[in-house]
Every structure is written in C-alpha cells, then in structure tokens.
Amino acid sequence: METELLRIFNEDHEPIGVATRAEIHEKGYWHETFHYWLMEKDQGIYYIFLQLRSPKKKDYPNLLDITAAGHLLANETVEDGIREVKEEIGLTVRMEELMSLGILKYSVKMVPLIDNELAHVFLHRKNVTLDSFVLQEEEVVGIYRMKFTDFSALWRDDTEHIPMQGFEVKNGERYFYVKSVGKEQFVPHDQSFYVALINKIQKELK
C-alpha cells in the first residue's frame, strides 16, 4: 500500500507529478482523496454514520472516521473512488445517488506523518440497516451512527461528549454498543475540517 502511486499537486490543485503514498506522507505533498458520508433520516431526525478504524491500521487506529474514504490512485478519476465504499463497508452505491459537497482542503501533521489532502467529499442520504454493512476488518472494525445535531454540537464546541450507537466486529462476531464519545475518539482532522463539512451538509438538508 505504501508503494501505491498517487498524483501530487501544488496548493492551487495543479498536478505536478506522481509519487508513492509513503513519499507523499513523508514530504507532505498535496494529493486527492475520496470521502463518502452516509446519512439517514429516522422519525424526522437526521443521523450520520462513522466507521471505527481497525486497531491494525498504521494511521489513527481505533478512532472514528469518515463513513468510507480512500486515496485516489494516479490512474483513477474521482468517480473511481466510490470503490472504497464497497471495499470498506460492503455497501453497493452509484455515483448518481451521491451529492457532491465539493473539495475540502486540509492538513494533518502528526510526526512522522504529514497528510495534505484535497478531499472530494460526497453525501449519501439513504436509510440502511446495520445488517447491510459488511466490513473489511483489516481496515474497519465497527460502524456507529449519531444524531447529526449532536455531531454538529460537538465540533462547534457546544458540548464535550455525545451519544452514539452501533456495532463492532470481534473474532467474526458482532457486538452492539451504546457509547458516549468526545473529540479525542475521532481521527484528528482539524476542527475547521469538521465545521466546514457540517456547514456543507446543513445546506443540503434545508
């Protein structure tokens, strides 16, 4: 995976070449990713789904993250990124079902990782059951959902902890949990990333 080739860009999103994933994260080159956020409306309330990253992951193990996401390889289009949804969480979706939220540009610096991403962000509004998810366990070990209003309140600093419910897979068995989580349980994208995402989603829900 570290030897995969990705396109690299300058800060103006102009392509400047190709590099391995390892080199990109070492030198902080800008690169493209695909972000898929799943939401559903249940009894008039909007919920957002997050994945729980595997403890085996090199980066950000055991933390809550985007419903499904991945890097765009050098020979891929943005549309090709939808493969991540099937691979990571087992849902079959089509690009026509998704709403583009545009590109979010953000940086995460955690030595020795420098992650400068140009994220193509998509929203999928669809009601699903937890049984629908089939997880790629070396990547994802759980799925949780939380009220979008709670998610928003957490990242706008209106509260420190929010409830969520979902399941985790351990030794091939599913275990269901209700938990209270704070920001420290999420992948440490900058707070501005989460706030920008929330603003974009809120415009689509009106």
Backbone as a chain_set.jsonl record, in Angstrom:
{"seq": "METELLRIFNEDHEPIGVATRAEIHEKGYWHETFHYWLMEKDQGIYYIFLQLRSPKKKDYPNLLDITAAGHLLANETVEDGIREVKEEIGLTVRMEELMSLGILKYSVKMVPLIDNELAHVFLHRKNVTLDSFVLQEEEVVGIYRMKFTDFSALWRDDTEHIPMQGFEVKNGERYFYVKSVGKEQFVPHDQSFYVALINKIQKELK", "coords": {"N": [[0.824, -1.203, 0.0], [1.984, 1.216, 0.738], [3.556, 1.667, -1.42], [1.921, 2.399, -3.471], [1.066, 4.428, -6.269], [0.316, 7.847, -6.431], [-1.249, 10.814, -7.702], [0.301, 14.008, -7.4], [0.011, 17.392, -6.195], [0.187, 21.019, -6.433], [-0.466, 23.765, -4.131], [-2.506, 25.055, -5.362], [-4.04, 23.165, -6.517], [-3.024, 22.134, -8.857], [-1.737, 19.687, -10.994], [1.44, 18.183, -10.405], [2.967, 15.967, -10.678], [3.824, 12.527, -9.862], [3.883, 10.332, -7.057], [4.912, 7.953, -4.528], [2.715, 6.634, -1.982], [3.982, 6.522, 0.507], [6.094, 8.367, 0.208], [4.646, 10.671, -0.237], [3.332, 11.105, 2.224], [5.516, 11.417, 3.793], [6.83, 13.698, 2.826], [4.833, 15.53, 2.627], [3.289, 16.115, 0.363], [0.597, 17.509, -1.566], [-2.373, 15.7, -2.229], [-5.043, 13.71, -3.729], [-8.157, 12.63, -2.308], [-11.032, 10.51, -1.654], [-14.071, 11.042, -0.13], [-16.747, 9.628, 1.56], [-19.786, 10.213, 2.951], [-22.339, 8.904, 4.858], [-25.748, 9.397, 5.521], [-28.876, 9.21, 7.267], [-32.464, 9.586, 7.585], [-34.472, 9.242, 10.288], [-37.505, 8.862, 11.714], [-37.887, 11.615, 11.511], [-35.472, 12.635, 12.348], [-32.125, 13.403, 11.607], [-29.352, 11.306, 11.061], [-25.839, 10.573, 11.212], [-23.328, 8.449, 9.884], [-20.411, 6.8, 11.07], [-17.242, 5.216, 10.627], [-15.353, 2.825, 12.542], [-12.011, 2.686, 12.854], [-9.691, 0.05, 12.191], [-7.749, -1.606, 14.755], [-5.395, -2.437, 13.687], [-4.557, -0.641, 11.848], [-2.064, 1.488, 10.472], [-2.15, 4.243, 10.587], [-3.924, 6.29, 12.783], [-5.307, 4.247, 14.441], [-8.193, 2.547, 15.85], [-9.93, 4.749, 15.975], [-12.73, 6.953, 15.354], [-14.02, 7.646, 12.123], [-14.499, 9.047, 8.785], [-17.353, 7.8, 6.982], [-16.691, 6.117, 4.779], [-13.631, 6.082, 3.007], [-10.803, 6.967, 0.919], [-7.625, 6.977, -0.82], [-7.083, 8.451, -4.037], [-5.799, 6.829, -6.763], [-3.024, 7.22, -9.065], [-3.923, 6.648, -11.62], [-6.642, 6.946, -11.525], [-9.998, 8.297, -11.676], [-12.094, 10.769, -10.038], [-14.599, 9.574, -9.747], [-13.927, 6.894, -9.629], [-13.243, 6.545, -7.048], [-15.392, 5.645, -5.606], [-15.241, 2.98, -5.222], [-14.191, 2.517, -2.743], [-16.283, 2.469, -0.922], [-17.666, 0.044, -1.236], [-15.531, -1.693, -0.772], [-14.648, -1.106, 1.888], [-16.933, -0.986, 3.623], [-18.922, -2.52, 2.534], [-21.242, -1.667, 1.167], [-23.221, -1.275, -1.745], [-23.201, 1.267, -3.948], [-24.13, 3.937, -6.199], [-22.68, 6.521, -8.209], [-24.576, 8.359, -9.062], [-26.338, 8.509, -6.982], [-25.192, 10.07, -5.1], [-24.449, 13.211, -3.513], [-22.436, 15.853, -4.404], [-20.254, 17.569, -2.301], [-18.271, 19.206, -2.879], [-14.774, 20.195, -2.761], [-12.7, 19.659, -0.013], [-10.015, 21.103, 1.511], [-7.333, 20.245, 3.455], [-5.053, 19.789, 6.245], [-3.144, 17.462, 8.14], [-0.851, 17.056, 10.626], [1.166, 14.864, 12.1], [3.847, 13.734, 13.539], [5.586, 10.898, 12.261], [4.025, 11.657, 10.118], [2.781, 13.63, 7.476], [-0.013, 14.851, 6.286], [-1.468, 16.086, 3.636], [-4.342, 16.87, 2.19], [-6.553, 16.922, -0.622], [-9.685, 16.68, -0.594], [-12.311, 15.066, -2.159], [-15.552, 15.37, -1.523], [-18.499, 13.61, -0.705], [-21.994, 13.251, -0.158], [-24.365, 10.903, 0.953], [-27.655, 10.278, 1.158], [-29.493, 7.962, 2.618], [-31.556, 5.412, 3.866], [-30.548, 2.792, 5.899], [-29.933, -0.514, 7.228], [-28.151, -1.796, 10.051], [-27.362, -4.343, 9.519], [-26.773, -4.262, 6.872], [-24.157, -3.602, 6.45], [-20.998, -4.811, 5.553], [-17.962, -5.476, 6.712], [-14.574, -4.642, 5.915], [-12.34, -6.066, 7.616], [-9.611, -5.683, 8.213], [-9.35, -3.061, 7.787], [-11.627, -1.695, 8.804], [-13.481, -1.947, 11.78], [-15.888, -1.436, 12.928], [-19.162, 0.145, 12.919], [-20.827, 3.108, 13.573], [-23.636, 5.173, 14.472], [-24.786, 8.518, 14.875], [-26.718, 11.277, 16.1], [-27.06, 13.918, 13.815], [-27.278, 16.512, 14.74], [-26.064, 16.285, 17.228], [-23.443, 15.58, 16.493], [-22.758, 17.926, 15.162], [-22.941, 19.752, 17.312], [-20.843, 18.881, 18.936], [-18.519, 19.474, 17.413], [-18.773, 22.161, 17.129], [-18.209, 23.055, 19.546], [-20.222, 23.137, 21.445], [-20.81, 21.176, 23.19], [-19.203, 18.554, 25.11], [-19.274, 15.811, 24.994], [-20.964, 13.219, 23.222], [-23.729, 10.983, 22.487], [-23.666, 7.744, 20.864], [-24.511, 4.939, 18.787], [-24.016, 1.54, 17.738], [-22.177, -1.076, 16.094], [-19.464, -3.413, 16.666], [-17.008, -5.577, 15.272], [-15.665, -8.513, 16.454], [-13.495, -11.138, 16.414], [-15.023, -12.265, 14.386], [-17.636, -12.017, 15.284], [-20.514, -9.95, 15.882], [-20.919, -7.197, 18.01], [-23.03, -5.128, 19.831], [-23.205, -1.711, 20.787], [-23.777, 1.094, 22.955], [-22.465, 4.216, 23.29], [-20.679, 6.988, 24.806], [-18.966, 9.665, 23.427], [-16.096, 11.786, 22.869], [-14.215, 14.448, 21.269], [-11.681, 13.349, 21.231], [-11.963, 10.732, 20.491], [-12.138, 10.69, 17.772], [-10.656, 10.655, 14.475], [-7.953, 12.877, 14.177], [-8.635, 15.151, 12.372], [-8.382, 18.581, 11.523], [-10.281, 20.913, 13.478], [-11.537, 22.826, 11.908], [-11.971, 21.45, 9.566], [-14.055, 19.648, 10.215], [-16.057, 21.492, 10.895], [-16.408, 22.881, 8.477], [-17.335, 20.777, 6.905], [-19.77, 20.175, 8.239], [-21.166, 22.567, 7.775], [-21.483, 22.436, 4.983], [-23.067, 20.126, 4.733], [-25.374, 20.903, 6.137], [-26.47, 22.81, 4.41], [-27.399, 21.178, 2.399], [-29.415, 19.803, 3.654], [-31.484, 21.505, 4.045]], "CA": [[0.0, 0.0, 0.0], [2.854, 2.39, 0.804], [4.202, 1.861, -2.718], [0.928, 2.842, -4.448], [1.379, 5.711, -6.885], [-0.757, 8.832, -6.396], [-0.928, 12.112, -8.282], [0.584, 15.046, -6.424], [-0.461, 18.703, -6.649], [0.591, 22.172, -5.641], [-1.564, 24.239, -3.285], [-3.584, 25.537, -6.229], [-4.661, 21.965, -7.088], [-2.471, 21.891, -10.19], [-0.907, 18.475, -10.928], [2.875, 18.423, -10.578], [3.697, 14.72, -10.823], [3.354, 11.303, -9.226], [4.778, 9.865, -6.001], [4.351, 6.864, -3.731], [1.99, 7.081, -0.789], [4.948, 6.717, 1.581], [6.809, 9.619, -0.034], [3.663, 11.753, -0.089], [3.098, 11.362, 3.645], [6.791, 11.834, 4.393], [7.209, 15.036, 2.381], [3.692, 16.428, 2.729], [2.731, 16.522, -0.927], [-0.855, 17.524, -1.695], [-2.874, 14.577, -3.018], [-6.506, 13.645, -3.733], [-8.852, 11.523, -1.648], [-12.48, 10.39, -1.864], [-14.758, 10.933, 1.164], [-18.165, 9.247, 1.452], [-20.512, 10.351, 4.216], [-23.687, 8.334, 4.805], [-26.706, 9.917, 6.484], [-30.25, 8.757, 7.097], [-33.482, 10.291, 8.365], [-35.244, 8.247, 11.028], [-38.524, 9.529, 12.523], [-37.686, 13.059, 11.451], [-34.156, 13.008, 12.874], [-31.007, 13.033, 10.754], [-28.219, 10.618, 11.685], [-24.651, 10.424, 10.378], [-22.615, 7.207, 10.172], [-18.954, 6.837, 11.083], [-16.582, 3.929, 10.787], [-14.311, 2.684, 13.558], [-10.838, 2.156, 12.177], [-9.115, -1.156, 12.776], [-6.562, -1.414, 15.599], [-4.225, -2.818, 12.9], [-4.207, 0.442, 10.939], [-0.843, 2.218, 10.795], [-2.538, 5.62, 10.915], [-5.163, 6.53, 13.541], [-6.047, 3.028, 14.81], [-9.229, 2.597, 16.9], [-10.591, 6.043, 16.038], [-13.88, 7.145, 14.479], [-13.612, 8.335, 10.908], [-15.441, 9.18, 7.68], [-18.052, 6.538, 6.744], [-15.742, 5.372, 3.94], [-12.74, 7.036, 2.347], [-9.568, 6.393, 0.438], [-6.805, 7.753, -1.736], [-7.258, 8.268, -5.469], [-4.534, 6.436, -7.375], [-2.588, 8.08, -10.162], [-4.673, 6.346, -12.854], [-8.07, 6.941, -11.22], [-10.804, 9.514, -11.657], [-12.827, 10.941, -8.774], [-15.675, 8.583, -9.725], [-13.373, 5.592, -9.263], [-13.111, 6.477, -5.601], [-16.565, 5.016, -4.998], [-14.891, 1.593, -4.891], [-13.874, 2.429, -1.316], [-17.497, 2.202, -0.153], [-17.881, -1.399, -1.289], [-14.395, -2.389, -0.174], [-14.503, -0.906, 3.328], [-18.124, -1.218, 4.445], [-19.789, -3.506, 1.898], [-22.45, -1.128, 0.562], [-23.169, -1.034, -3.175], [-23.821, 2.56, -4.243], [-23.8, 4.503, -7.513], [-22.344, 7.944, -8.137], [-25.776, 9.166, -9.274], [-27.049, 8.624, -5.713], [-24.427, 10.901, -4.183], [-24.426, 14.656, -3.691], [-21.101, 16.392, -4.223], [-20.113, 18.696, -1.379], [-17.095, 19.953, -3.304], [-13.445, 19.776, -2.308], [-12.21, 20.18, 1.261], [-8.555, 21.11, 1.545], [-6.949, 20.292, 4.87], [-3.764, 19.198, 6.608], [-2.949, 16.837, 9.446], [0.585, 16.831, 10.844], [1.467, 14.069, 13.288], [5.155, 13.159, 13.225], [6.273, 11.421, 11.071], [3.053, 11.789, 9.027], [2.29, 14.938, 7.035], [-1.103, 14.457, 5.389], [-2.082, 17.246, 2.98], [-5.345, 16.256, 1.326], [-7.601, 17.587, -1.393], [-10.719, 15.651, -0.444], [-13.564, 15.161, -2.904], [-16.498, 14.95, -0.483], [-19.827, 13.264, -1.199], [-23.021, 12.91, 0.826], [-25.353, 9.923, 0.504], [-28.806, 10.193, 2.055], [-30.124, 6.663, 2.366], [-31.842, 4.652, 5.076], [-29.934, 1.468, 5.856], [-29.911, -1.254, 8.493], [-26.785, -2.157, 10.416], [-27.061, -5.626, 8.873], [-26.35, -4.017, 5.494], [-22.722, -3.356, 6.391], [-20.05, -5.925, 5.57], [-16.744, -4.711, 6.945], [-13.231, -5.11, 5.567], [-11.919, -5.967, 9.006], [-8.255, -5.156, 8.376], [-9.468, -1.613, 7.674], [-12.757, -1.166, 9.583], [-13.982, -2.966, 12.713], [-17.165, -1.049, 13.512], [-19.971, 1.218, 12.339], [-21.657, 3.786, 14.571], [-24.4, 6.319, 13.992], [-25.093, 9.514, 15.898], [-27.547, 12.363, 15.589], [-26.262, 14.953, 13.159], [-27.259, 17.681, 15.619], [-25.047, 16.029, 18.252], [-22.159, 15.67, 15.794], [-22.539, 19.354, 14.946], [-22.717, 20.403, 18.607], [-19.511, 18.515, 19.414], [-17.458, 20.167, 16.669], [-18.951, 23.609, 17.308], [-17.857, 23.307, 20.948], [-21.415, 23.346, 22.272], [-20.839, 20.079, 24.156], [-17.925, 17.837, 25.122], [-19.499, 14.39, 24.745], [-22.23, 12.929, 22.544], [-24.018, 9.549, 22.42], [-23.723, 7.067, 19.573], [-24.779, 3.508, 18.905], [-23.61, 0.79, 16.559], [-21.617, -2.406, 16.358], [-18.07, -3.714, 16.366], [-16.766, -6.979, 14.955], [-14.53, -9.095, 17.174], [-13.403, -12.576, 16.139], [-16.106, -12.669, 13.498], [-18.944, -11.806, 15.909], [-20.925, -8.554, 16.022], [-21.321, -6.783, 19.344], [-23.691, -3.83, 19.729], [-22.834, -0.84, 21.893], [-24.167, 2.499, 23.069], [-21.305, 4.844, 23.918], [-20.544, 8.438, 24.82], [-17.634, 9.941, 22.892], [-15.664, 13.171, 22.697], [-13.366, 14.675, 20.093], [-10.478, 12.518, 21.273], [-12.256, 9.433, 19.872], [-12.206, 10.872, 16.328], [-9.42, 10.961, 13.759], [-7.702, 14.296, 14.465], [-8.726, 16.195, 11.365], [-8.509, 19.879, 12.167], [-11.661, 21.267, 13.775], [-12.084, 23.569, 10.776], [-12.428, 20.457, 8.601], [-15.368, 19.175, 10.64], [-17.019, 22.605, 10.825], [-16.691, 23.107, 7.054], [-18.178, 19.656, 6.482], [-21.097, 20.382, 8.819], [-21.809, 23.665, 7.046], [-21.856, 21.944, 3.651], [-24.184, 19.195, 4.886], [-26.566, 21.638, 6.55], [-27.045, 23.439, 3.226], [-28.098, 20.14, 1.637], [-30.558, 19.28, 4.417], [-32.548, 22.513, 4.115]], "C": [[0.862, 1.259, 0.0], [3.536, 2.682, -0.518], [3.209, 2.273, -3.807], [1.3, 4.232, -4.981], [0.144, 6.608, -6.903], [-0.297, 10.093, -7.118], [-0.642, 13.112, -7.167], [0.326, 16.412, -7.06], [0.228, 19.803, -5.855], [-0.629, 22.689, -4.881], [-2.729, 24.8, -4.085], [-4.296, 24.397, -6.951], [-4.254, 21.768, -8.555], [-1.552, 20.677, -10.108], [0.558, 18.782, -11.213], [3.668, 17.127, -10.689], [3.032, 13.56, -10.121], [4.365, 10.89, -8.169], [4.118, 8.702, -5.272], [3.629, 7.427, -2.518], [2.96, 7.37, 0.361], [5.668, 8.055, 1.434], [5.89, 10.82, 0.181], [3.471, 12.116, 1.374], [4.38, 11.778, 4.371], [7.099, 13.296, 4.08], [6.048, 16.031, 2.378], [3.167, 16.939, 1.41], [1.205, 16.542, -0.871], [-1.304, 16.394, -2.614], [-4.385, 14.487, -2.85], [-7.032, 12.416, -2.991], [-10.342, 11.595, -1.972], [-13.124, 10.175, -0.505], [-16.247, 10.674, 0.931], [-18.79, 9.33, 2.835], [-21.945, 9.854, 4.031], [-24.542, 8.949, 5.899], [-28.072, 9.298, 6.223], [-31.174, 9.598, 7.956], [-34.4, 9.253, 8.97], [-36.191, 8.981, 11.969], [-38.246, 11.028, 12.645], [-36.339, 13.552, 11.942], [-33.073, 12.53, 11.916], [-29.882, 12.404, 11.58], [-27.068, 10.541, 10.69], [-23.888, 9.182, 10.839], [-21.11, 7.427, 10.128], [-18.409, 5.419, 11.209], [-15.612, 3.987, 11.957], [-13.125, 1.996, 12.903], [-10.25, 0.964, 12.929], [-7.932, -0.823, 13.682], [-5.276, -1.773, 14.852], [-3.759, -1.707, 11.965], [-2.932, 1.157, 11.417], [-1.179, 3.625, 11.268], [-3.879, 5.626, 11.657], [-5.947, 5.258, 13.881], [-7.083, 3.313, 15.893], [-9.907, 3.952, 17.041], [-11.754, 6.106, 15.052], [-13.481, 8.004, 13.28], [-14.775, 8.423, 9.928], [-16.081, 7.824, 7.388], [-17.217, 5.607, 5.88], [-14.901, 6.39, 3.193], [-11.5, 6.326, 1.859], [-8.848, 7.332, -0.502], [-7.184, 7.451, -3.183], [-5.895, 7.974, -6.083], [-4.25, 7.285, -8.612], [-3.403, 7.874, -11.428], [-6.184, 6.383, -12.647], [-8.701, 8.318, -11.369], [-11.465, 9.633, -10.282], [-13.902, 9.869, -8.653], [-15.172, 7.205, -9.316], [-13.265, 5.431, -7.751], [-14.274, 5.796, -4.907], [-16.299, 3.56, -4.639], [-14.636, 1.43, -3.393], [-15.098, 2.053, -0.479], [-17.758, 0.702, -0.095], [-16.766, -2.136, -0.552], [-14.4, -2.307, 1.349], [-15.725, -1.32, 4.125], [-19.19, -2.063, 3.757], [-21.073, -2.987, 1.293], [-22.228, -0.913, -0.933], [-23.927, 0.255, -3.475], [-23.357, 3.033, -5.616], [-23.533, 5.992, -7.368], [-23.579, 8.816, -8.268], [-26.561, 9.373, -7.98], [-26.404, 9.651, -4.777], [-24.553, 12.381, -4.532], [-23.009, 15.149, -3.439], [-21.14, 17.586, -3.281], [-18.863, 19.505, -1.718], [-15.802, 19.378, -2.749], [-13.116, 20.457, -0.982], [-10.697, 20.017, 1.282], [-8.12, 21.208, 3.004], [-5.635, 19.539, 5.097], [-3.828, 18.584, 7.994], [-1.455, 16.553, 9.573], [0.771, 16.122, 12.181], [2.73, 13.282, 12.98], [5.091, 11.634, 13.315], [5.333, 11.678, 9.889], [2.723, 13.251, 8.756], [1.251, 14.658, 5.956], [-1.811, 15.701, 4.856], [-3.046, 16.747, 1.916], [-6.229, 17.271, 0.614], [-8.726, 16.562, -1.488], [-11.956, 15.978, -1.265], [-14.648, 14.547, -2.019], [-17.893, 14.752, -1.067], [-20.732, 12.854, -0.046], [-24.009, 11.94, 0.202], [-26.466, 9.856, 1.54], [-29.581, 8.931, 1.725], [-30.373, 5.965, 3.694], [-31.31, 3.228, 4.92], [-30.122, 0.789, 7.211], [-28.46, -1.605, 8.8], [-26.375, -3.486, 9.8], [-26.54, -5.447, 7.454], [-24.832, -3.905, 5.362], [-21.933, -4.667, 6.462], [-18.658, -5.303, 5.608], [-15.484, -5.429, 6.46], [-12.412, -4.984, 6.848], [-10.476, -5.528, 9.212], [-8.236, -3.633, 8.287], [-10.474, -1.024, 8.677], [-13.29, -2.269, 10.495], [-15.314, -2.575, 13.349], [-17.849, 0.044, 12.721], [-20.837, 1.796, 13.455], [-22.462, 4.89, 13.894], [-24.7, 7.227, 15.18], [-25.979, 10.573, 15.274], [-26.643, 13.423, 14.97], [-26.199, 16.21, 14.024], [-26.232, 17.517, 16.732], [-23.64, 16.171, 17.662], [-21.778, 17.133, 15.594], [-22.207, 20.059, 16.255], [-21.319, 20.119, 19.141], [-18.442, 19.366, 18.739], [-17.639, 21.684, 16.658], [-18.706, 24.02, 18.759], [-19.055, 23.661, 21.812], [-21.587, 22.245, 23.311], [-19.513, 19.345, 24.077], [-18.079, 16.354, 24.818], [-20.87, 14.195, 24.106], [-22.458, 11.418, 22.519], [-23.965, 9.019, 20.989], [-24.045, 5.606, 19.822], [-24.389, 2.81, 17.617], [-23.034, -0.55, 16.952], [-20.128, -2.438, 16.051], [-17.946, -5.218, 16.118], [-15.513, -7.436, 15.689], [-14.567, -10.603, 16.986], [-14.6, -13.079, 15.339], [-17.499, -12.467, 14.05], [-19.235, -10.312, 16.026], [-21.409, -8.286, 17.449], [-21.854, -5.356, 19.253], [-23.444, -3.013, 20.992], [-23.565, 0.495, 21.801], [-23.056, 3.161, 23.862], [-21.461, 6.353, 23.945], [-19.117, 8.753, 24.4], [-17.38, 11.441, 22.832], [-14.749, 13.276, 21.496], [-12.164, 13.743, 20.051], [-10.699, 11.13, 20.677], [-12.341, 9.51, 18.341], [-10.806, 11.027, 15.738], [-9.18, 12.469, 13.856], [-7.587, 15.188, 13.225], [-8.873, 17.519, 12.119], [-9.987, 20.209, 12.396], [-12.315, 22.018, 12.617], [-12.581, 22.634, 9.68], [-13.845, 20.004, 8.951], [-16.42, 20.279, 10.525], [-17.387, 22.89, 9.37], [-17.601, 22.009, 6.508], [-19.61, 19.851, 6.972], [-21.85, 21.479, 8.075], [-22.293, 23.213, 5.674], [-23.056, 21.003, 3.74], [-25.463, 19.941, 5.237], [-27.243, 22.326, 5.369], [-27.857, 22.431, 2.408], [-29.351, 19.649, 2.338], [-31.702, 20.274, 4.474], [-33.623, 22.26, 3.055]], "O": [[0.527, 2.249, -0.651], [4.036, 3.785, -0.737], [3.609, 2.476, -4.953], [1.781, 5.09, -4.241], [-0.934, 6.192, -7.33], [0.893, 10.405, -7.144], [-1.273, 13.066, -6.11], [0.407, 16.577, -8.277], [0.771, 19.575, -4.774], [-1.71, 22.109, -4.979], [-3.818, 24.998, -3.545], [-5.065, 24.63, -7.884], [-5.042, 21.298, -9.375], [-0.675, 20.63, -9.246], [0.883, 19.533, -12.132], [4.895, 17.159, -10.785], [1.838, 13.595, -9.821], [5.568, 11.072, -8.354], [2.91, 8.493, -5.386], [3.895, 8.547, -2.082], [2.784, 8.34, 1.099], [5.835, 8.788, 2.408], [6.306, 11.85, 0.712], [3.45, 13.295, 1.729], [4.332, 12.41, 5.426], [7.565, 14.041, 4.942], [6.246, 17.226, 2.155], [2.657, 18.057, 1.328], [0.592, 15.702, -0.212], [-0.693, 16.155, -3.656], [-4.952, 15.105, -1.949], [-6.449, 11.333, -3.035], [-10.84, 12.595, -2.488], [-12.771, 9.232, 0.204], [-16.913, 11.407, 0.2], [-18.391, 8.626, 3.762], [-22.668, 10.328, 3.155], [-24.13, 9.02, 7.057], [-28.384, 8.909, 5.098], [-30.748, 10.236, 8.919], [-35.032, 8.475, 8.255], [-35.75, 9.644, 12.909], [-38.353, 11.619, 13.72], [-36.086, 14.756, 11.953], [-33.1, 11.385, 11.464], [-29.516, 12.9, 12.646], [-27.284, 10.455, 9.482], [-23.811, 8.899, 12.035], [-20.598, 8.142, 9.267], [-19.03, 4.546, 11.814], [-15.114, 5.053, 12.318], [-13.229, 0.855, 12.453], [-10.314, 0.895, 14.156], [-7.195, 0.127, 13.418], [-4.184, -1.453, 15.32], [-2.693, -1.81, 11.358], [-2.752, 1.396, 12.611], [-0.582, 4.137, 12.215], [-4.851, 5.027, 11.195], [-7.151, 5.203, 13.627], [-6.896, 4.188, 16.739], [-10.41, 4.278, 18.116], [-11.763, 5.402, 14.042], [-12.711, 8.956, 13.406], [-15.877, 7.944, 10.196], [-15.421, 6.795, 7.531], [-17.054, 4.433, 6.212], [-15.4, 7.442, 2.792], [-11.174, 5.229, 2.312], [-9.392, 8.352, -0.926], [-7.561, 6.325, -3.51], [-4.957, 8.759, -5.947], [-5.13, 7.974, -9.128], [-3.566, 8.8, -12.223], [-6.933, 5.903, -13.498], [-8.047, 9.349, -11.213], [-11.399, 8.712, -9.468], [-14.099, 9.311, -7.573], [-15.916, 6.429, -8.716], [-13.202, 4.313, -7.24], [-14.162, 5.41, -3.743], [-17.034, 2.968, -3.849], [-14.837, 0.351, -2.835], [-14.967, 1.396, 0.554], [-18.039, 0.156, 0.972], [-17.02, -3.081, 0.195], [-14.184, -3.311, 2.028], [-15.595, -1.934, 5.184], [-20.252, -2.302, 4.332], [-21.935, -3.788, 0.93], [-21.175, -0.426, -1.344], [-25.141, 0.331, -3.284], [-22.329, 2.588, -6.129], [-24.103, 6.647, -6.495], [-23.648, 9.888, -7.667], [-27.36, 10.304, -7.885], [-27.005, 10.05, -3.78], [-24.74, 12.749, -5.692], [-22.441, 14.891, -2.377], [-21.953, 18.496, -3.443], [-18.446, 20.375, -0.953], [-15.748, 18.224, -2.323], [-13.237, 21.675, -0.848], [-10.174, 18.919, 1.092], [-8.495, 22.147, 3.706], [-5.182, 18.766, 4.253], [-4.475, 19.11, 8.899], [-0.87, 15.885, 8.721], [0.56, 16.702, 13.246], [2.694, 12.29, 12.253], [4.605, 11.102, 14.313], [5.801, 11.896, 8.772], [2.424, 14.014, 9.675], [1.598, 14.27, 4.84], [-2.648, 16.293, 5.539], [-2.625, 16.26, 0.867], [-6.594, 18.313, 1.157], [-8.715, 15.688, -2.355], [-12.572, 17.03, -1.092], [-14.656, 13.336, -1.794], [-18.402, 15.59, -1.81], [-20.303, 12.203, 0.907], [-24.441, 12.125, -0.935], [-26.241, 9.425, 2.671], [-30.239, 8.84, 0.689], [-29.492, 5.932, 4.554], [-31.592, 2.551, 3.931], [-30.431, 1.44, 8.209], [-27.636, -1.697, 7.89], [-25.19, -3.736, 9.582], [-25.938, -6.36, 6.89], [-24.288, -4.097, 4.275], [-22.178, -5.512, 7.323], [-18.23, -4.674, 4.641], [-15.351, -6.647, 6.581], [-11.856, -3.923, 7.134], [-10.141, -5.041, 10.292], [-7.254, -2.99, 8.654], [-10.214, -0.001, 9.31], [-13.524, -3.391, 10.047], [-15.822, -3.292, 14.212], [-17.217, 0.773, 11.957], [-21.496, 1.06, 14.189], [-22.041, 5.464, 12.89], [-24.847, 6.777, 16.317], [-25.986, 10.744, 14.055], [-25.603, 13.777, 15.526], [-25.179, 16.9, 14.04], [-25.598, 18.49, 17.141], [-22.765, 16.799, 18.257], [-20.636, 17.53, 15.823], [-21.288, 20.877, 16.302], [-20.68, 20.994, 19.725], [-17.564, 19.915, 19.405], [-16.745, 22.41, 16.222], [-18.956, 25.16, 19.153], [-18.928, 24.394, 22.793], [-22.416, 22.366, 24.213], [-18.777, 19.486, 23.101], [-17.111, 15.703, 24.424], [-21.818, 14.919, 24.412], [-21.497, 10.649, 22.527], [-24.192, 9.758, 20.031], [-23.873, 5.099, 20.93], [-24.424, 3.403, 16.539], [-23.357, -1.096, 18.007], [-19.604, -1.621, 15.294], [-18.689, -6.018, 16.686], [-14.447, -6.834, 15.566], [-15.541, -11.263, 17.348], [-15.118, -14.168, 15.583], [-18.473, -12.725, 13.342], [-18.328, -9.508, 16.24], [-22.197, -9.046, 18.011], [-21.213, -4.482, 18.671], [-23.467, -3.534, 22.107], [-23.921, 0.957, 20.717], [-22.735, 2.732, 24.97], [-22.264, 6.924, 23.209], [-18.167, 8.189, 24.941], [-18.306, 12.249, 22.755], [-14.535, 12.295, 20.785], [-11.683, 13.387, 18.976], [-9.735, 10.422, 20.387], [-12.59, 8.497, 17.687], [-9.884, 11.474, 16.42], [-10.102, 13.255, 13.64], [-6.59, 15.886, 13.04], [-9.423, 17.56, 13.22], [-10.842, 19.826, 11.597], [-13.512, 21.865, 12.373], [-13.506, 22.978, 8.943], [-14.727, 19.979, 8.093], [-17.548, 20.022, 10.104], [-18.558, 23.116, 9.063], [-18.524, 22.283, 5.741], [-20.556, 19.707, 6.198], [-23.036, 21.334, 7.78], [-23.394, 23.57, 5.253], [-23.963, 21.077, 2.911], [-26.524, 19.642, 4.69], [-28.47, 22.415, 5.332], [-28.87, 22.781, 1.803], [-30.26, 19.132, 1.688], [-32.795, 19.919, 4.914], [-34.594, 23.012, 2.969]]}, "num_chains": 1, "name": "protein.A"}
